């Protein structure tokens, strides 16, 4: 898992542009669907940190992780669909209890399908606790369209507006405007896909020292396959982001480079149970010493879904 705000951002990005949701819009026949999953396991982190506060402990630790989510979909008509859901992620470190986190996320999404495109809007609310105390909350509003350029190629532009509020750090309260352009290519009847995304965001904080503009690119690949008579999925991802801060440090401009790489292997024991292995590496480069660090995370989770 990523640190608190990185985790929130990642969840929002993945939730807002899931290829499975694209296929579901076209093929779902049931009027109402309910899906859910729960995970429990362990995670190792080489440098326990809170990226949003630019605070890294410099120490490694292991944590127990519990996750759960439930989603409800309603196909109101052939063209109109509504989705809503709730998820929770709870992480407890063995030694670094000051970094214990709990993240809750709720969303609602609606979209309308035309001949070869969808128009949609969604709202996400996220709440993060740190060391069993209120830490921050985030509200995000987004408008998007999804275009079927061919049977295997989708294009998804979107714009978003978010507001984040800190419980005890008002200087970091901020509004964020952003735009994304994501492209998806599907292969082998949807069993494999590659996506490329471009994004820009402008964040204005109460204290201008935390305000920045950022440009980024992301690449993700996923493949489902059968091996050892078991259904499996391998996912690889990369995200690069360059942040240009409004204020420099000691007369030097501050241009932070964030590089993140991840891999996930899902081994399905049967239609309901799976073992999920993950590996992530993050490299954060900055002229600000506290924001200049790297980390590696490895996780092993047991998953049950319906």
N, C-alpha and C positions, 0 to 999 in steps of 0.2 A: 504494500500500500504506500501511497504517497503521503507526505505530511498534509496537515489539515486543508489548507486552501488549495494546494495542488490536487489533493484528492477530490475536493468539491468541483474544481474546474474540470478535471478529467471525467468525473461522473456526468456532469452536465453536457460536455462535448459528445461523449459516447451515447448518452440517452437521446440527445437531440438529433442524431444522425445514424441510427442503427439500420444496417441493411436489412435485417430481419423485418423491421417495421415496414420497409418498402415492399417486400414481398407479401407481407400480411395484408397490406392495403388492397392488393390485387386479388388475393386468393382466399381470404377469410370469408367463409359462408355462414358460420354461426353468428347469431345476433349478439350474444353475450359470451365472452370468454374470460376465464380467470386462470392466471398462471402465478406461480410462486416458486421460490427456492430459499434454502438456508444453507449456510456454510459454517464450518468450525475447523480451526486448525492453528498452526503456528507460523510466525513470521520472524525472520532474522533481519536486522537492519544494522549496517556497519557504522552509521553516523546518525544517531537519533536526533531529529530536528523538527523545527516548526518553520517551514519555508516562508509563510506569510509574515512572520516576525523577523525573518533573516537571522535566526538563532539556531545554531547547531551545537550539540553537546560535545562533539568530538569523541564520544564513546559509543561502543556497540552494545546492543542488547537484543533480547528475544522477547516476543510478545505473544499472548494468546489472542486470537481474533475470532469474533463471532459476527456473522452477517445474516440478514434476512431481508427478503423483499416480496411484495405481492403486487400484482398488476391486474387491472380490470379493463377490458375492452368492450365497446358497444358499437356494433355496426348498425347505426340508426337507419340507414338506407343503403342502396347500392353504391352511392357516392359519398355519403357523409359518415364519418367515423369519429368516435371519442375514445380517449384512453386516459386512465389515471393510475397512479401507483404510489407506493410508499416503500422506503428502504431504510435500514439502520445498519451501521457498522460500528462495532465496539472493539477497541483495542486496549489491552492491559499489558504493560511491560513488566518484566520480572524485577528490574531494579529502578528504572527511570520512571517512577510513578508520576513525576511532574509533567510527563509527556503523554500520559494516558488520554485517549481521545474517544469521543462518541460523535458520530455524524449521522444526522437524520435528514432525509430528502423526500419531499413530496412533490408531485407534479400533476398537471392536467394538460391534455393536448387534444386539439380538434383539427381535422383536416377534411377537405372536400376534393374529390377527384373529378377532373375533367377528362377529356379524351386521352391526352398524353401528358398530363401534368397534375400535380396536387398543389393546393394552397392550404397553409396551415398556420396555427398560432399555438403557443404553449406558455405556461407559467410554471416556474420552479421555485420552491422555497427550501432552503437548506439551513440547518442549525447545527453548529459545532460546539461541543463542550471540551474543555481542556482541564485535566486534573479534577474532573467532576464538578467543574464550575462553568457557567456560561462564558463562552469565548467570543463567538461571532455568529451573525445570521446573514443570509444572502437571499435576495429576491431577484429573479431574472424573468424578463418578458422577452419573447422572441417571435418573429414572423419569418416564415420560410416558404419556399416553393420547391417542388421537386419535379424534374423534367425527365421524361423517358425519351432519350435521344435515340435509343435503339432497344432491342430486346434485352441487351446485356449492359447497356451504358446509361447511368443515371447522373444527373447534375443537380446539386442542391445548394442554391444560394440562400443566405439567411442574414438577418440583422437582429441584434439583441441589445437590451438595456438592462443593466443590473445595478443594484444598490446593496452595499455591504455595510454592516454596522457592528462595531466591536463593543463588548460589554464594558471594558475598562480602558480602552485606548481610543478615545474619540478622535485624536489626531489622524488615525488611520482610516476612519470612516470615509467611504469613497463611492462615487458613481462611475460606471464603466459603460461606454458605448463600443460596440464591436460589430464586425461583419465577417462572414465566413463564406467560402466557396469550396464545396466538397464534390469530388467526382468519384464515382464507383464503377468498376468494371467487374462483371460476373462471368464465371466460366463453369463448365461441367454442370450445367443445370442448377446453378446457384450454390454448388458445393464449395466453390473457391471464389474469392474476390480480392481485388486490390483497390485501395482508395488513396487519393491524394487530396490534401486540403490546404488552402491558403487562408490566413486570417489576419485581421488587424484589429487592435483595440486601443482605446484611449481612456485612461483612468485618471480621474481628478479626485485627489484626496483633500481632506481638510487641511492637512499640513502639506505644502507643496513639495516637500522633500520626498514624499511618497508617490507623487504623481508621475506618470510615464505614458509614453506611446510605445506600442509593441507590434512588430511584424513577425509572422511565424509561418512555418510550413510543417505539415505532418504527413507521414506515409504509413499505411497499415496494410497488411496482407493476412488472409485467413484461408485455411484449407481444412475441410472435413474429409476423413478417409477411414477405411476399415483396415485394421492390422491386428493380428493375433485373435481374429474373430471378434474384435471389440471396436465399437465406433469411437473415433477420436477426432480432436480438433487441435490444430496448431495455429497460433496467432503471433505475429511479429509486428512491432510498431516502433516508430521513431518520431520525435517531435523536437523541432528547433525553434527558438524564440529569441529575438533581439529586442531588449528593452532600452529605450532612450529616456532617461530620467530628466525631469525638469530642472533639478539642481544637481550640481556636481559635488565632488568630494575634494576638499583642500585645493580648489582651483582647477582640478581636472574634471573633465566631463565624465559622466557615469553612463556607460553603455554596457549593460549586463547581457551575457550570453547564456541561455539555458539550453542544455542538450539532454534529452531523455530517450532512453531505449528500453524496450520491454519485450518479453517473450512469455507466452502462456501455453501450457499443454493440458488439455482436458481429456481424461481417459474415462469413458462412460462404461461403468460396470454393467448397467442395464438401462432401461428407459428412465429410471428415477434416481439412480445413485451414480456418482462420479468422483474421481480424484483429480484435483486441480493443482498443478505445479506452476509457479510463476517465478520470474527473475527480472529485476529491474535495475537499471543503472542511471544515475543522474549526475551531471557535471554542471555546476553553476559558477560562472566566472564573473567577477566583479572587482572594481577598485575598492569597494567597501569590504573590509576584512571579514566581517561577520557573515556576509553574503557570498563569500568565495569559498566553496567547499564542494566535495563530491560524496556520493553515497551509493551503496549497493544494498538491494533488498531481495530476499528469497523467501518464498512462502510455499506451504504445503497445506491444502485444505481438502476436507471431505464435504461433498455437496449432495443434497437431496432436493429434488425438484418435482413439480407437478404441473 
